[in-house]
Amino acid sequence: MSKECIHIMVGVAGAGKSTVVEELGAKLVEAGNEVLIICPDDLREQFCNGDRSDQSKNGLVWKTAYAQVQVAMEENQEIIFDATMINPRKRKDLLKMALRNKYKVMGHVVRRDLDVIKEQNKNRKWVVPEHIIENMFKSFVVPSSEEGFHGVVYH
């Protein structure tokens, strides 16, 4: 796979995206690629005194995440973007950046049954309220080539 690729994770909170990110990152490194993982939740934890659920600094979190993506693209790094990105509205800014920087875009969909996600969520360090998971599940849209994805992989 090209070094100039951004891998965008797509899935409801609690579906297992971060686990897939670890596996994908390891495979890419094993193949000889240098990979940068950008996770807005990690930034939120950093900016909000360790509280990933604190939404009070979302503007700063997303501004920083997109700035990191831009710098990585300018340096031709391979990127994994670990966030929910459940619908086209949430993905459009990343896709615009990728197009502008001539990056290949791969979507990595982590989709589970709602009951499985709710059960997995109970065992997470950072539990997401069930009503948020339900709303995300209802608004989930599979990524497509019409949006600008070059390919979609299901995990």
N, C-alpha and C positions, 0 to 999 in steps of 0.2 A: 504494500500500500504506500502511496505517496507520502513523503514527509509533510507536505503541505496539505494536511487534512485536519479537519475538526470533527470530532466524534461527539454528537449531541445526544445525551441521555434523555429518554422520553418515558415518563411513567409517574404514576400516582405515588405520593409519599407513602413509604412503607412497603413498596412493591419489591424492593431489592436492588435498586439502581446502584447504590454504593458498593454492594458486593460484586456486581457485574463490572463496575469500574475497576476494582482491584484486579479481577481476572483479566479484563481487557488490557489494562496497563501492563500487567506482567507479560502477557503475550506479545505486546508491541515492543517492550524492552528486550524480551528474549529474541525478537526478530532484528534487534540492532537499532531500534528507534529511540530517540530521546523524546520523552513524553512529559508534557506539563498537564497536571490535573487542576482544573479550576472549579471550585465548589463554593457557591454563594453561602451555603450553610456554615462552612468553615470561616468565611469572612464575618458572618453574623456572630458567630461564637467569639471571634476575636474582638469585634467592635462593641459587643453587648455583654461584656463581663462573663463570658462563658455560656450565655443563654441563647441557644439556637432558635428558640421559639419567640424571642423578642423581635417584634417587627418595627420597632421605633426608629431604626436606622436603615430601613430598606433602601432609601435613596442612595445612601453612601455605599451600602453593600453592592447594589447593582452597578453603580457608577464604577466602583473599584473592580468588580468582576469583568466588566466590559473593557475597562482600561487594560487589565491584565491580558485579556484576549487580544486586544489590538497590538500590544507590545510583542506578544508571542508570535502573532502573525507577521509582524515586521521582521522578526528574527527567524522566520520560516520554521517555527517549531510545530510539531504535531501536538494537538490539544485534545483533551477529553474534558467536556463541560458537563459537570455533574449537578443537575438541577431537574426539577419536575418537567418543565417545558411541555406541558400537556396539550397545548393547542397552538394553532398558527399565530395567534396574537402574541403569545409569549415567546415564540421562536423567531419572529420576523427580524428583530434587531441583530441577532447573531447571524442569520442568513444573509442580511445585507452586508455585514462586515466580511463574511466569507466571500461573497461575490466580489466585493470591492478589492479584496486581497487575493483573488483568484485561488481560493482554497476549495478543495474537495470537501463536501459535507456528507457525513454518514450519520444516519439516525440509528440509535440503538434503543429499541422498544423493550421495556420490561413491563409486561402486562400479566396480571394475575386476576383470579376471581376476587370479587369484593370481599367475600368471607375470609379468603386466604390472607388478603392484605390486612384486614382488621385483626386477624390472629397474629400475624407477624408484627404488626404495630405494637401490640401489647408487650412484646419482648424487646423492643428497641430501647436504647438509652434515652432517646428523646421521643417521647410518645406524642403523636399528633392527634388532636381531638377527632373523634369519629365523624362528626358532621362535616369537618373539612375534607376528610378522606372521601366521604360520600359525594360531596360537591365536586371534588376533583375527578372522581370516577365518572360522574355524569357528563362532565365537560371535556373528557379525553377525546382527542382527535389524532388518528394515526398520521404520522408525517408522510408527505408525498413528494414526488418529483415536481409537481406543479408549484410547490412551495420553494423548491430549490435544492432538495436533497438528491444526491447522486445515487444513493442506495439506502436501504433500510434493513437492519438485521434485527431479528426477534430473539430474545433471550428468555 
